Amino acid sequence: MNNLHHIFHKTITIATVFGYDLMHHFSCKENSAQAEINQAFFEYTLQQFQSSEQLEMMQQILEVEQEKFSLRNTHSAQIETKLLSEYATFNHDRENLLHLSLEGLKNVTLQQSSYVTCYATDWKFVFINETDNTELLDKIQEFPKDEYYFVFQQTDVFDDVLQTNVLEFHLTKYEYYVLQLFQETTSVKEVLNDFFEVFEIESEAQMHSLLKEATRIIKFLIYRKFIVRSNILR
């Protein structure tokens, strides 16, 4: 039962601000598997908010946190040898990629890492600092209902406090778009061309500005290991 506080941290925190103490009345069968407890909690929460104007928000945040749970490895000792080995390779190759000139980088073939999962939501649920729970809902409501983008990334380190090895990262619209362009194995040059086609480029100065931003995004995705060389994915 205590794991629910880790798995559904945002859900429980925001529900409390709305005046719902989800943990006080929720109950489940003893000795149930964690996945069964999660599903029961998911359904219970939706029932509590059924007639509330916050129902859509709560459903989305439940889905986000349940998905994050499904991606995690359960303990540091159980992190696969394959994952550890590949991250060691990613770390080494990342330094080589980031030292390439743009011309050198254009000919490199990259692909979205198999340890990254992309999402879009109507509210901004992912922030760098969420240590102050009382401000979590305020942060979310600072941003109007729109489209917000983020990724879950499985890592090679298990956090014993948060009980997960999955990290969350917010993405801008263009970072998300470029990352999606790397879903299939492709060269940086091809992705740059696809990126430029989105815009009506009217001047050399605009082209220069777009190239600078696209280069920043691609290097950011490489730095975060969201995209990696396809030939080192096994």
C-alpha positions as CSV (number, residue, x, y, z in Angstrom):
1,M,0.0,0.0,0.0
2,N,2.8,2.4,0.8
3,N,4.0,2.1,-2.8
4,L,1.0,4.1,-3.9
5,H,2.5,7.2,-2.4
6,H,5.5,6.8,-4.8
7,I,3.6,5.5,-7.8
8,F,0.8,8.1,-7.7
9,H,2.6,10.9,-6.0
10,K,1.1,13.7,-8.3
11,T,-2.4,12.2,-8.3
12,I,-2.5,12.0,-4.5
13,T,-1.0,15.4,-4.0
14,I,-3.3,17.2,-6.4
15,A,-6.4,15.3,-5.1
16,T,-5.5,16.5,-1.6
17,V,-5.5,20.1,-2.8
18,F,-8.9,19.6,-4.3
19,G,-10.1,18.2,-1.0
20,Y,-10.0,14.5,-1.7
21,D,-8.1,12.3,0.8
22,L,-7.8,9.3,-1.6
23,M,-5.7,7.1,0.8
24,H,-8.0,7.5,3.8
25,H,-10.9,5.4,2.3
26,F,-9.2,3.4,-0.4
27,S,-8.9,-0.3,0.3
28,C,-7.9,-3.4,-1.7
29,K,-7.5,-7.1,-1.2
30,E,-4.6,-8.2,1.0
31,N,-1.7,-9.8,-0.8
32,S,-2.7,-8.3,-4.1
33,A,0.0,-7.7,-6.7
34,Q,1.1,-4.1,-7.1
35,A,-0.4,-3.9,-10.6
36,E,-3.8,-5.0,-9.3
37,I,-3.6,-2.4,-6.5
38,N,-2.7,0.2,-9.0
39,Q,-5.7,-0.6,-11.2
40,A,-8.0,-0.6,-8.2
41,F,-6.7,2.8,-7.1
42,F,-7.0,4.1,-10.6
43,E,-10.7,3.1,-10.8
44,Y,-11.4,4.3,-7.2
45,T,-9.9,7.7,-8.0
46,L,-12.0,8.1,-11.1
47,Q,-15.1,7.3,-9.1
48,Q,-14.3,10.0,-6.6
49,F,-13.9,12.6,-9.3
50,Q,-16.8,11.3,-11.5
51,S,-18.9,14.4,-11.0
52,S,-16.0,16.8,-10.7
53,E,-14.8,19.4,-13.3
54,Q,-11.3,18.0,-12.5
55,L,-12.2,14.5,-13.9
56,E,-10.3,14.9,-17.2
57,M,-7.2,16.3,-15.5
58,M,-7.2,13.5,-12.9
59,Q,-7.6,10.8,-15.5
60,Q,-4.7,12.0,-17.5
61,I,-2.4,12.3,-14.5
62,L,-3.4,8.8,-13.4
63,E,-2.6,7.4,-16.8
64,V,0.8,9.2,-16.8
65,E,1.8,7.8,-13.4
66,Q,0.5,4.3,-14.1
67,E,2.5,4.3,-17.4
68,K,5.7,5.4,-15.5
69,F,5.2,2.6,-13.1
70,S,4.9,0.0,-15.9
71,L,8.3,1.1,-17.3
72,R,10.4,0.8,-14.2
73,N,12.7,-2.0,-13.1
74,T,11.8,-3.1,-9.6
75,H,15.3,-2.9,-8.0
76,S,18.8,-2.0,-8.8
77,A,19.9,-5.6,-8.6
78,Q,17.3,-6.4,-11.3
79,I,18.4,-3.8,-13.8
80,E,19.2,-5.9,-16.9
81,T,22.8,-6.5,-17.9
82,K,21.8,-5.4,-21.4
83,L,20.6,-2.0,-20.1
84,L,23.8,-1.4,-18.1
85,S,26.0,-2.4,-21.0
86,E,24.1,-0.2,-23.5
87,Y,24.2,2.8,-21.3
88,A,27.9,2.5,-20.9
89,T,28.2,2.5,-24.7
90,F,25.8,5.4,-25.0
91,N,27.8,7.5,-22.5
92,H,31.0,6.9,-24.4
93,D,29.6,7.5,-27.8
94,R,27.7,10.6,-26.7
95,E,31.0,12.4,-26.1
96,N,32.2,11.6,-29.6
97,L,29.0,12.8,-31.1
98,L,28.9,16.1,-29.2
99,H,32.4,16.9,-30.4
100,L,31.5,16.6,-34.1
101,S,31.1,19.7,-36.2
102,L,27.6,20.2,-37.7
103,E,28.9,19.0,-41.1
104,G,30.3,15.9,-39.5
105,L,27.1,15.3,-37.5
106,K,24.9,15.6,-40.6
107,N,26.1,12.2,-41.9
108,V,25.5,10.3,-38.7
109,T,22.6,7.9,-38.5
110,L,20.6,8.1,-35.3
111,Q,17.5,6.6,-33.8
112,Q,15.2,7.3,-30.8
113,S,16.5,5.2,-27.8
114,S,14.5,2.1,-27.0
115,Y,14.6,3.3,-23.4
116,V,12.6,6.5,-24.2
117,T,8.8,6.8,-24.4
118,C,7.1,10.0,-25.6
119,Y,3.9,11.5,-24.4
120,A,1.6,14.5,-24.9
121,T,-0.9,15.8,-22.3
122,D,-3.4,18.6,-22.0
123,W,-1.7,19.9,-18.8
124,K,1.9,20.4,-17.9
125,F,2.6,17.6,-15.4
126,V,6.4,17.5,-15.5
127,F,8.6,20.0,-13.7
128,I,12.2,20.1,-12.8
129,N,11.5,20.7,-9.1
130,E,8.5,19.2,-7.4
131,T,9.8,19.1,-3.9
132,D,7.2,21.5,-2.6
133,N,4.0,19.5,-2.9
134,T,1.7,22.4,-1.9
135,E,2.8,24.3,-5.1
136,L,2.3,21.4,-7.5
137,L,-1.2,22.2,-8.5
138,D,-0.4,26.0,-8.7
139,K,2.4,25.1,-11.1
140,I,0.1,23.1,-13.3
141,Q,-2.5,25.8,-13.4
142,E,0.0,28.4,-14.3
143,F,-0.1,26.9,-17.8
144,P,-3.5,27.0,-19.7
145,K,-4.9,23.8,-21.1
146,D,-3.0,23.1,-24.2
147,E,-0.6,20.4,-25.6
148,Y,2.5,19.7,-23.4
149,Y,5.2,17.2,-24.2
150,F,7.5,15.0,-22.2
151,V,9.4,11.7,-22.1
152,F,9.9,8.9,-19.7
153,Q,13.5,7.5,-19.8
154,Q,14.5,4.2,-18.3
155,T,17.9,4.6,-16.7
156,D,20.6,2.3,-15.5
157,V,20.3,3.6,-11.9
158,F,17.5,2.7,-9.5
159,D,16.5,5.4,-7.0
160,D,15.7,3.8,-3.7
161,V,13.9,6.9,-2.4
162,L,11.6,7.4,-5.4
163,Q,11.4,3.6,-6.0
164,T,12.0,3.9,-9.7
165,N,14.7,4.0,-12.4
166,V,12.5,6.1,-14.7
167,L,13.1,9.8,-15.1
168,E,10.7,12.4,-16.5
169,F,11.7,15.3,-18.8
170,H,9.6,18.1,-20.2
171,L,10.0,18.9,-23.9
172,T,9.2,21.9,-26.0
173,K,7.0,21.4,-29.0
174,Y,9.9,21.4,-31.4
175,E,12.1,19.1,-29.3
176,Y,9.2,16.7,-29.3
177,Y,8.7,17.0,-33.0
178,V,12.4,16.4,-33.8
179,L,12.6,13.4,-31.4
180,Q,9.6,11.9,-33.3
181,L,11.5,12.3,-36.5
182,F,14.1,9.9,-35.1
183,Q,11.5,7.2,-34.4
184,E,12.9,5.4,-37.4
185,T,16.6,5.2,-38.1
186,T,17.6,8.3,-40.1
187,S,20.5,10.7,-40.7
188,V,20.8,14.0,-39.0
189,K,20.8,15.6,-42.5
190,E,17.4,14.1,-43.3
191,V,15.9,15.2,-40.0
192,L,17.2,18.8,-40.6
193,N,15.5,18.8,-44.0
194,D,12.2,17.6,-42.6
195,F,12.4,20.2,-39.8
196,F,12.9,23.1,-42.3
197,E,10.0,22.0,-44.4
198,V,7.6,22.8,-41.5
199,F,8.4,26.5,-42.0
200,E,8.0,29.0,-44.7
201,I,11.6,30.3,-44.8
202,E,11.7,33.8,-46.3
203,S,15.2,35.0,-45.6
204,E,18.8,33.8,-45.0
205,A,18.6,35.2,-41.5
206,Q,15.6,33.1,-40.7
207,M,17.3,30.0,-42.2
208,H,20.3,30.7,-40.0
209,S,18.2,31.0,-36.9
210,L,16.3,27.8,-37.6
211,L,19.5,25.9,-38.3
212,K,20.9,27.1,-35.0
213,E,17.8,26.0,-33.1
214,A,17.6,22.6,-34.9
215,T,21.3,22.0,-34.1
216,R,20.6,22.9,-30.4
217,I,17.7,20.5,-30.2
218,I,19.6,17.6,-31.8
219,K,22.6,18.1,-29.5
220,F,20.2,18.3,-26.5
221,L,18.6,15.0,-27.6
222,I,22.0,13.4,-27.9
223,Y,23.2,14.8,-24.6
224,R,20.1,13.3,-22.8
225,K,20.6,10.0,-24.7
226,F,17.1,10.3,-26.2
227,I,18.7,9.6,-29.6
228,V,21.6,7.3,-30.1
229,R,23.5,5.7,-33.0
230,S,21.3,2.9,-34.4
231,N,24.2,0.5,-34.8
232,I,24.8,0.3,-31.0
233,L,21.2,-0.6,-30.3
234,R,21.0,-4.3,-29.9
